Amino acid sequence: MADNFIHYSTSTKTDRKIVEMKTLFSTLHSLVPNQSSTEGETTLPVQLENATNYIRQLKENVEKLKEKREKLMGSREGEIKARLLMQVEAHQVGSSLEFLLTTGSNYHLVLSQILQLLQENGTQIVHINHSTIIDRIFHKIVVQMVGEGMNSEGVDGERICETVKKFVSQYKDGK
């Protein structure tokens, strides 16, 4: 009789494990998308294969997203470096102002903003020249001060030079 008890106990444990495994497989199957329940019951090997394929696909997507994030972070670091390397020098020569601006190769917007700033401050653009070396652009901007209150004593010229320098400084700081 003791033999029957041991056999029954082992059989019950095995049955319980099988039921538990079927429940786990069913749960796994329900977590994998695009599983149609209209096909009827799928076999456990098919469920496992589908789950395995889905997990592989997720892993590939995660890797692609990591690469994309690294590229974006790298470009952001490049933008920060370019901002830090941006420089401007301003000189007044009589009623003209000369600006020497150094930027990265992707900073056309900065140049247009500076040109707009100069025009808003009562100057007329006389000459713009640029040279490119590797990934740096060197701009030379010559403007003429025009309008009332503009004089060759440098008062307004100094103010305009400081305005442009302040703009570049704020741009470099990311403000």
JOSULGI-V297095 format. One record per residue. RES is the residue in one small letter. PSI is psi in whole degrees, 0 to 359 (* if undefined). OMEGA is omega in degrees with one decimal (none if undefined). D_LAST is the distance of its C-alpha to the last C-alpha in Angstrom with 1 decimal. Layout:
((RES/PSI/OMEGA/D_LAST) (RES/PSI/OMEGA/D_LAST))
This chain:
((m/326/176.9/86.4) (a/324/178.6/83.8) (d/321/178.8/83.1) (n/324/179.9/82.3) (f/316/179.8/79.8) (i/316/179.8/77.9) (h/317/-179.4/78.0) (y/317/-179.1/76.8) (s/316/179.0/74.0) (t/319/179.2/72.7) (s/319/179.5/73.0) (t/318/178.4/71.0) (k/318/179.4/68.2) (t/315/178.6/68.1) (d/319/179.4/68.0) (r/318/178.3/65.3) (k/319/180.0/63.2) (i/315/179.5/63.8) (v/317/179.1/62.7) (e/316/179.0/59.7) (m/319/178.0/58.7) (k/321/177.6/59.3) (t/316/177.9/57.0) (l/317/177.4/54.3) (f/319/179.3/54.8) (s/318/177.4/54.7) (t/315/177.7/51.4) (l/314/179.7/50.0) (h/321/-178.4/51.2) (s/337/-179.2/49.6) (l/341/-179.1/46.2) (v/121/-178.3/46.3) (p/170/177.6/45.2) (n/32/175.0/47.2) (q/114/-178.4/50.5) (s/131/179.6/52.9) (s/353/-179.5/55.4) (t/343/178.7/57.8) (e/349/-176.2/58.9) (g/190/179.5/60.6) (e/128/173.2/60.5) (t/153/-178.0/59.0) (t/158/179.3/60.5) (l/317/177.7/58.8) (p/323/178.4/58.3) (v/318/177.2/56.6) (q/315/179.5/54.3) (l/319/179.3/53.5) (e/316/177.9/52.9) (n/316/179.7/50.6) (a/318/179.4/48.6) (t/314/178.6/48.4) (n/319/179.3/47.2) (y/317/179.2/44.5) (i/319/176.6/43.3) (r/316/179.9/43.2) (q/317/177.5/41.2) (l/318/-180.0/38.7) (k/317/177.9/38.4) (e/317/178.4/37.8) (n/319/178.3/35.0) (v/316/179.4/33.4) (e/316/178.7/33.6) (k/318/179.3/32.1) (l/323/176.1/29.2) (k/316/178.4/28.6) (e/316/179.8/28.7) (k/316/178.7/26.2) (r/317/179.5/23.8) (e/319/177.3/24.3) (k/315/-180.0/23.6) (l/319/177.9/20.4) (m/322/178.0/19.3) (g/319/179.1/20.5) (s/326/176.7/18.6) (r/318/177.3/15.3) (e/320/177.8/16.4) (g/321/178.4/17.2) (e/318/179.6/13.8) (i/316/177.9/12.3) (k/317/180.0/15.2) (a/321/177.5/14.8) (r/319/-179.1/11.3) (l/330/-179.3/12.9) (l/351/179.4/15.9) (m/135/-178.7/14.3) (q/155/173.7/16.0) (v/138/171.7/17.0) (e/142/-178.8/20.1) (a/135/-179.6/21.3) (h/143/174.4/25.0) (q/132/176.8/27.0) (v/97/-175.7/30.5) (g/234/179.3/32.6) (s/10/177.6/31.1) (s/154/174.8/29.0) (l/139/175.9/25.6) (e/131/177.8/25.0) (f/128/174.3/21.6) (l/112/-174.4/21.7) (l/129/176.4/18.7) (t/127/-179.5/18.7) (t/173/170.7/16.9) (g/170/-175.4/17.8) (s/347/-177.3/20.3) (n/23/-171.7/18.1) (y/49/177.1/15.6) (h/328/-180.0/17.7) (l/321/179.5/14.9) (v/315/179.4/13.1) (l/314/-179.2/16.6) (s/324/178.0/17.3) (q/322/178.6/14.2) (i/318/178.1/15.3) (l/318/177.6/18.8) (q/317/178.6/18.0) (l/317/179.2/16.3) (l/316/179.4/19.5) (q/322/178.6/21.8) (e/337/-179.4/20.3) (n/22/170.8/20.9) (g/34/175.8/24.6) (t/158/175.9/25.0) (q/129/-177.6/27.1) (i/126/-178.3/26.3) (v/318/-173.1/29.4) (h/138/172.9/28.7) (i/133/178.5/26.3) (n/151/176.3/27.3) (h/153/174.0/25.8) (s/143/179.3/27.2) (t/129/174.6/26.4) (i/115/-176.3/27.3) (i/251/-178.1/27.0) (d/21/179.6/23.4) (r/142/175.4/22.0) (i/131/179.3/22.0) (f/115/-178.3/22.8) (h/141/170.1/22.4) (k/121/-177.9/24.4) (i/126/176.8/23.7) (v/126/179.4/26.3) (v/155/177.0/26.1) (q/132/176.4/28.6) (m/131/-179.7/27.9) (v/163/175.0/29.9) (g/175/-179.2/30.7) (e/147/177.0/31.8) (g/355/178.8/30.6) (m/127/-179.9/29.8) (n/168/-177.8/32.0) (s/2/179.8/32.6) (e/352/171.6/32.3) (g/356/-175.8/28.6) (v/304/-179.8/27.2) (d/326/177.7/25.2) (g/317/178.3/24.7) (e/320/179.2/23.1) (r/316/-179.9/20.8) (i/317/177.9/19.8) (c/315/179.7/19.3) (e/325/177.8/17.1) (t/315/179.9/15.0) (v/317/178.9/14.6) (k/319/179.4/13.9) (k/319/177.9/11.2) (f/312/-179.5/9.5) (v/320/178.9/10.1) (s/316/178.6/9.0) (q/323/178.4/5.4) (y/317/179.7/5.8) (k/325/-179.1/7.7) (d/354/177.8/5.6) (g/22/-177.9/3.8) (k/*/none/0.0))
